[in-house]
C-alpha cells in the first residue's frame, strides 16, 4: 500500500511512521516527489489491521497499490524517474544514445568505435565482455580483459560505459569497470541475478525477454527494486513472433504502455529488434517518435568481419548520418538530443 504524507509532515513524524510499520515486519520505501512524499509499504499488509495508519501524525491518506508490481508502478511514484549517470540524465527531456559494438573484440576496434560514436553525438558507450550466444561454439567475449578495455575507453573519451552481466559471480568485477549494468533478454527472469544487481548502487539496464509480456517485464524490474536499487532503465528490444523477415518484432506499442504503467525510463534497442542494419534507422526514428527516452544502437567499424552481430551493426559514417536525422525527430516531439 501507499501512505501519502501531508505536505507539512515533519522528519520526526515520518521517522515515527516508518518505525511503526517496520516494527510489524514490513519494509518501507520512501519516495519524495515534487509535491508529496509517499511511503510504499511492502509485505503482508494484514498485520496492519490493528494499526490505523490514518490517525498517525503526518499521514494524509492510505491507498492500496492494485498492480502486482509495486515499487515500479505509477501508483507508487507519479513523477518520471530520472537516472543520473556521471551527470548525464536518462529519463529527462533529452534523448540519450548508447552506441558501440555488440562485443569487445580488440582494444583498437573498441577505441575506434568509441571515438567515432562520441563525435557523432552518443553519450554512452556499449560493449559486451561476456556474450550470451545461441551456439556454444560462437565467440563468447573477452571476459575481464574486455572489461579493462572498456574502462580504458571511458578514460580516453569520458563516456560512461554499459556492459552485460550473465553470472552473479562476475558482479564485483563488472561493478568496478562499468557505469550501467545490463541484464540481457535471456536473463530477464534470472531472478537470482536480478536480486544480486538489486543490492548494488549502480544503474541497471533491463532488457525485455524474448517472449515476455509487459507484466512479466515489469515484475522482473520489481525484483531489482525490491532489493533497494531503483535505478532501473527498461529496454524494449523486440519479441519473438511468427514473423521471419526480421530477427524479432519490435513492439513500439510497449513504449506508451510502459510509460503509463511505470515511472521508470524506457529505451529501445532497434539493432537487436530487426537484425538488419538497413532497418535500424527507421525503427530508431519511430522509437523516438513513440516516446522512448533513449536508444541503444550497435556500431562497428568493420561489420563485415565482426565476431558478433555484424549484420545489424551500423558503420560509423551511417551512424553519424542517423544521429543528425534523429535530432530532427526529437525536436518534432518536444525532446532534444
C-alpha positions as a printed NumPy array, in Angstrom:
array([[  0.   ,   0.   ,   0.   ],
       [  0.928,   3.677,  -0.237],
       [  0.95 ,   6.087,   2.683],
       [  0.576,   9.628,   1.366],
       [  2.056,  12.174,   3.761],
       [  0.863,  15.689,   4.406],
       [  2.939,  18.455,   2.78 ],
       [  3.877,  19.725,   6.244],
       [  4.859,  16.309,   7.641],
       [  7.991,  16.654,   9.782],
       [ 11.064,  14.444,   9.729],
       [ 10.151,  13.197,  13.211],
       [  6.643,  12.227,  12.066],
       [  7.991,  10.368,   9.045],
       [ 10.533,   8.511,  11.178],
       [  7.782,   7.553,  13.625],
       [  5.566,   6.134,  10.85 ],
       [  8.467,   4.185,   9.347],
       [  9.404,   2.795,  12.754],
       [  5.842,   1.634,  13.482],
       [  5.475,  -0.067,  10.101],
       [  8.906,  -1.735,  10.208],
       [  8.101,  -2.931,  13.712],
       [  5.392,  -5.109,  12.179],
       [  7.892,  -6.824,   9.885],
       [  7.114,  -4.797,   6.747],
       [  9.579,  -2.942,   4.518],
       [  9.157,   0.751,   3.748],
       [ 10.398,   2.628,   0.682],
       [ 10.376,   6.433,   0.745],
       [  9.647,   8.35 ,  -2.459],
       [  9.94 ,  12.139,  -2.427],
       [  8.041,  13.805,  -5.255],
       [  7.701,  17.46 ,  -6.184],
       [  4.518,  17.934,  -4.163],
       [  4.231,  14.951,  -1.845],
       [  6.328,  12.386,  -0.016],
       [  4.878,   8.893,  -0.031],
       [  5.804,   5.699,   1.75 ],
       [  5.499,   2.414,  -0.093],
       [  4.738,  -0.443,   2.285],
       [  5.707,  -3.91 ,   1.063],
       [  4.843,  -7.208,   2.736],
       [  1.883,  -8.939,   4.386],
       [ -0.417,  -5.968,   4.891],
       [ -2.83 ,  -7.991,   7.037],
       [ -0.588,  -7.211,  10.022],
       [ -1.656,  -3.564,   9.706],
       [ -5.249,  -4.333,  10.632],
       [ -4.629,  -3.354,  14.232],
       [ -2.77 ,  -0.175,  13.312],
       [ -4.999,   2.643,  11.935],
       [ -2.377,   4.393,   9.829],
       [ -4.667,   7.308,   9.013],
       [ -4.536,   8.572,  12.612],
       [ -0.736,   8.761,  12.746],
       [  0.586,  12.343,  12.733],
       [  1.693,  13.442,   9.264],
       [ -0.475,  10.965,   7.325],
       [ -2.886,  12.403,   4.757],
       [ -4.328,   9.169,   3.337],
       [ -3.635,   5.486,   2.792],
       [ -4.14 ,   3.856,  -0.619],
       [ -3.752,   0.265,  -1.833],
       [ -1.453,  -0.492,  -4.78 ],
       [ -3.524,  -2.619,  -7.126],
       [ -0.753,  -3.579,  -9.551],
       [  1.271,  -6.751,  -8.858],
       [  4.404,  -4.647,  -9.38 ],
       [  4.511,  -2.143,  -6.529],
       [  7.671,  -0.061,  -6.408],
       [  7.991,   0.444, -10.173],
       [  4.318,   1.354, -10.665],
       [  2.874,   4.788, -11.385],
       [  0.759,   4.328,  -8.287],
       [  3.912,   4.381,  -6.158],
       [  5.508,   7.322,  -7.958],
       [  3.655,   9.722, -10.234],
       [  6.71 ,  11.645, -11.45 ],
       [  9.067,  10.144, -14.023],
       [ 12.255,   8.736, -12.592],
       [ 15.362,  10.417, -13.983],
       [ 18.62 ,   8.491, -13.559],
       [ 21.843,  10.472, -13.333],
       [ 24.951,   8.715, -14.666],
       [ 28.085,  10.845, -14.341],
       [ 25.98 ,  13.97 , -14.83 ],
       [ 24.122,  12.573, -17.863],
       [ 20.408,  12.133, -17.228],
       [ 18.334,   9.274, -18.598],
       [ 14.602,   9.83 , -18.468],
       [ 14.536,  13.594, -18.801],
       [ 13.748,  15.76 , -21.818],
       [ 16.985,  14.798, -23.551],
       [ 17.029,  11.579, -25.577],
       [ 20.198,   9.635, -24.77 ],
       [ 22.058,   7.41 , -27.217],
       [ 24.079,   4.353, -26.183],
       [ 26.28 ,   3.137, -29.028],
       [ 29.181,   0.821, -29.732],
       [ 29.993,  -2.732, -30.817],
       [ 27.945,  -5.723, -29.717],
       [ 31.063,  -7.378, -28.339],
       [ 34.526,  -6.126, -27.461],
       [ 36.83 ,  -7.845, -29.942],
       [ 40.074,  -5.873, -29.816],
       [ 41.225,  -2.758, -27.997],
       [ 41.8  ,  -0.95 , -31.291],
       [ 38.313,  -1.635, -32.667],
       [ 36.678,  -0.574, -29.393],
       [ 38.65 ,   2.668, -29.154],
       [ 37.914,   3.488, -32.793],
       [ 34.187,   2.929, -32.32 ],
       [ 34.165,   4.92 , -29.072],
       [ 35.871,   7.91 , -30.674],
       [ 33.517,   7.936, -33.648],
       [ 30.211,   7.443, -31.826],
       [ 31.12 ,  10.213, -29.387],
       [ 31.936,  12.552, -32.257],
       [ 28.529,  11.764, -33.771],
       [ 26.751,  12.676, -30.521],
       [ 26.352,   9.465, -28.493],
       [ 26.863,   9.937, -24.748],
       [ 27.231,   6.311, -23.635],
       [ 29.5  ,   3.548, -24.916],
       [ 28.294,  -0.045, -25.043],
       [ 30.381,  -3.159, -25.413],
       [ 29.938,  -6.781, -24.385],
       [ 32.714,  -8.513, -22.453],
       [ 30.657, -11.605, -21.595],
       [ 28.439, -12.593, -24.526],
       [ 25.427, -14.903, -24.279],
       [ 25.322, -16.731, -27.617],
       [ 22.863, -19.252, -29.01 ],
       [ 25.717, -21.511, -30.093],
       [ 28.306, -22.661, -27.537],
       [ 30.885, -22.534, -30.356],
       [ 30.337, -18.842, -31.147],
       [ 32.56 , -16.053, -29.806],
       [ 31.772, -15.67 , -26.089],
       [ 33.586, -12.407, -25.425],
       [ 36.94 , -11.451, -23.889],
       [ 35.737, -11.512, -20.28 ],
       [ 37.759,  -9.497, -17.769],
       [ 40.202,  -8.372, -20.449],
       [ 37.292,  -6.807, -22.342],
       [ 36.119,  -5.007, -19.209],
       [ 39.564,  -3.438, -18.822],
       [ 39.459,  -2.249, -22.438],
       [ 36.027,  -0.755, -21.76 ],
       [ 37.279,   1.093, -18.676],
       [ 40.241,   2.398, -20.673],
       [ 37.917,   3.599, -23.422],
       [ 35.988,   5.559, -20.809],
       [ 39.193,   7.249, -19.653],
       [ 40.02 ,   8.222, -23.22 ],
       [ 36.572,   9.519, -24.179],
       [ 34.853,  10.42 , -20.908],
       [ 31.818,   8.362, -21.957],
       [ 30.073,   6.262, -19.287],
       [ 30.04 ,   2.6  , -20.288],
       [ 27.4  ,  -0.135, -20.421],
       [ 28.081,  -3.855, -20.396],
       [ 26.133,  -7.041, -19.788],
       [ 26.315,  -9.357, -16.797],
       [ 25.442, -13.045, -17.153],
       [ 26.618, -14.573, -13.896],
       [ 26.233, -13.199, -10.329],
       [ 29.813, -14.328,  -9.679],
       [ 31.017, -11.635, -12.113],
       [ 29.19 ,  -8.81 , -10.334],
       [ 32.185,  -7.486,  -8.377],
       [ 34.488,  -7.195, -11.4  ],
       [ 31.754,  -5.734, -13.617],
       [ 30.822,  -3.25 , -10.876],
       [ 34.407,  -1.965, -10.892],
       [ 34.583,  -1.366, -14.641],
       [ 31.12 ,  -0.229, -15.737],
       [ 28.629,   2.582, -15.135],
       [ 25.436,   0.773, -16.137],
       [ 24.954,  -2.972, -15.667],
       [ 22.923,  -4.589, -18.429],
       [ 20.656,  -7.59 , -17.894],
       [ 20.14 ,  -9.237, -21.285],
       [ 16.872, -10.548, -22.689],
       [ 17.782, -14.17 , -21.968],
       [ 18.321, -13.321, -18.301],
       [ 15.241, -11.156, -17.751],
       [ 13.768, -13.83 , -15.498],
       [ 17.022, -14.975, -13.924],
       [ 15.705, -13.989, -10.505],
       [ 18.943, -14.74 ,  -8.667],
       [ 20.768, -12.346, -10.973],
       [ 18.054,  -9.693, -10.61 ],
       [ 18.259,  -9.966,  -6.831],
       [ 22.035,  -9.556,  -6.833],
       [ 22.089,  -6.415,  -9.017],
       [ 19.255,  -5.059,  -6.89 ],
       [ 21.652,  -4.951,  -3.941],
       [ 24.258,  -2.701,  -5.577],
       [ 24.207,   1.051,  -6.048],
       [ 24.596,   1.043,  -9.821],
       [ 22.049,   1.732, -12.611],
       [ 20.659,  -1.415, -14.228],
       [ 19.52 ,  -1.627, -17.855],
       [ 16.935,  -4.418, -18.013],
       [ 16.047,  -5.833, -21.43 ],
       [ 12.669,  -7.374, -22.171],
       [ 12.713, -11.142, -22.603],
       [ 12.233, -12.821, -25.972],
       [  8.626, -13.829, -25.241],
       [  7.844, -11.806, -22.128],
       [  4.61 ,  -9.936, -21.581],
       [  4.906,  -6.383, -20.295],
       [  3.566,  -7.542, -16.94 ],
       [  6.351, -10.127, -16.698],
       [  8.847,  -7.467, -17.777],
       [  7.774,  -5.087, -15.03 ],
       [  7.688,  -7.862, -12.441],
       [ 11.35 ,  -8.53 , -13.239],
       [ 12.073,  -4.849, -12.658],
       [ 10.237,  -5.183,  -9.343],
       [ 12.715,  -7.877,  -8.272],
       [ 15.52 ,  -5.325,  -8.632],
       [ 13.602,  -2.514,  -6.927],
       [ 12.541,  -4.757,  -4.049],
       [ 16.209,  -5.15 ,  -3.075],
       [ 16.652,  -1.383,  -2.853],
       [ 18.012,  -0.429,  -6.28 ],
       [ 15.509,   1.865,  -8.001],
       [ 17.931,   2.987, -10.737],
       [ 16.337,   0.843, -13.417],
       [ 16.244,   1.542, -17.162],
       [ 13.837,  -0.604, -19.161],
       [ 14.752,  -1.643, -22.703],
       [ 12.395,  -2.872, -25.415],
       [ 14.454,  -4.947, -27.881],
       [ 11.869,  -6.861, -29.865],
       [  9.931, -10.013, -29.067],
       [  9.674, -13.384, -30.775],
       [  6.645, -13.766, -33.065],
       [  5.741, -15.859, -36.098],
       [  7.351, -13.279, -38.413],
       [ 10.63 , -14.42 , -40.013],
       [ 11.566, -11.428, -42.187],
       [ 13.239,  -9.744, -39.216],
       [ 15.185, -11.104, -36.253],
       [ 12.464, -10.074, -33.769],
       [  9.317,  -7.959, -33.848],
       [  9.918,  -4.518, -32.347],
       [  6.974,  -3.749, -30.076],
       [  6.733,   0.026, -30.321],
       [  3.387,  -0.025, -28.508],
       [  5.323,  -1.154, -25.424],
       [  6.754,   2.354, -25.054],
       [  3.495,   4.232, -24.286],
       [  2.152,   1.28 , -22.28 ],
       [  5.267,   1.187, -20.083],
       [  5.143,   4.969, -19.707],
       [  1.578,   4.64 , -18.468],
       [  2.282,   1.752, -16.097],
       [  5.622,   2.761, -14.595],
       [  7.728,   5.786, -13.706],
       [ 10.937,   4.19 , -14.996],
       [ 12.69 ,   5.434, -18.158],
       [ 12.403,   3.227, -21.244],
       [ 14.827,   2.955, -24.149],
       [ 14.75 ,   0.926, -27.366],
       [ 17.336,  -1.336, -28.991],
       [ 16.412,  -1.341, -32.699],
       [ 19.553,  -3.282, -33.656],
       [ 18.569,  -6.497, -31.882],
       [ 14.94 ,  -5.969, -32.796],
       [ 15.368,  -6.116, -36.563],
       [ 18.758,  -7.809, -37.   ],
       [ 19.419,  -5.923, -40.264],
       [ 21.42 ,  -2.719, -40.371],
       [ 19.292,  -1.216, -43.139],
       [ 16.214,  -1.268, -40.903],
       [ 17.835,   0.172, -37.789],
       [ 17.398,   3.812, -38.826],
       [ 13.618,   3.772, -39.473],
       [ 12.961,   1.832, -36.272],
       [ 15.177,   4.201, -34.27 ],
       [ 13.239,   7.188, -35.599],
       [  9.913,   5.52 , -34.864],
       [ 11.03 ,   4.729, -31.308],
       [ 11.808,   8.361, -30.539],
       [  8.518,   9.456, -32.107],
       [  6.735,   6.946, -29.841],
       [  8.29 ,   8.487, -26.724],
       [ 11.43 ,   6.468, -25.983],
       [ 13.897,   8.107, -23.592],
       [ 16.867,   6.747, -25.481],
       [ 18.271,   4.251, -27.956],
       [ 20.895,   1.519, -27.857],
       [ 22.487,   1.131, -31.286],
       [ 25.221,  -1.238, -32.405],
       [ 28.091,   0.431, -34.267],
       [ 31.116,  -1.405, -35.653],
       [ 33.975,  -0.08 , -37.777],
       [ 34.227,  -3.316, -39.757],
       [ 30.856,  -5.105, -39.563],
       [ 31.776,  -7.452, -42.422],
       [ 34.35 ,  -9.096, -40.168],
       [ 32.597,  -8.62 , -36.836],
       [ 32.664, -11.618, -34.495],
       [ 29.15 , -10.887, -33.246],
       [ 26.034,  -9.395, -34.901],
       [ 27.788,  -7.7  , -37.799],
       [ 24.623,  -7.861, -39.916],
       [ 22.8  ,  -5.48 , -37.601],
       [ 25.678,  -3.088, -36.894],
       [ 25.907,   0.352, -38.446],
       [ 29.19 ,   1.634, -39.793],
       [ 30.3  ,   4.859, -38.033],
       [ 29.543,   7.105, -41.024],
       [ 25.995,   5.763, -41.302],
       [ 25.551,   6.217, -37.557],
       [ 26.639,   9.853, -37.852],
       [ 24.018,  10.46 , -40.562],
       [ 21.352,   8.778, -38.427],
       [ 22.189,  10.961, -35.427],
       [ 21.502,  14.087, -37.462],
       [ 18.167,  12.672, -38.584],
       [ 17.223,  11.622, -35.065],
       [ 17.808,  15.146, -33.815],
       [ 15.032,  16.392, -36.095],
       [ 12.637,  13.7  , -34.887],
       [ 13.394,  14.511, -31.249],
       [ 12.753,  18.222, -31.796],
       [  9.466,  17.441, -33.557],
       [  8.142,  15.642, -30.452],
       [  9.393,  18.194, -27.94 ],
       [ 12.605,  16.41 , -26.965],
       [ 16.255,  17.226, -27.599],
       [ 19.479,  15.34 , -28.29 ]])
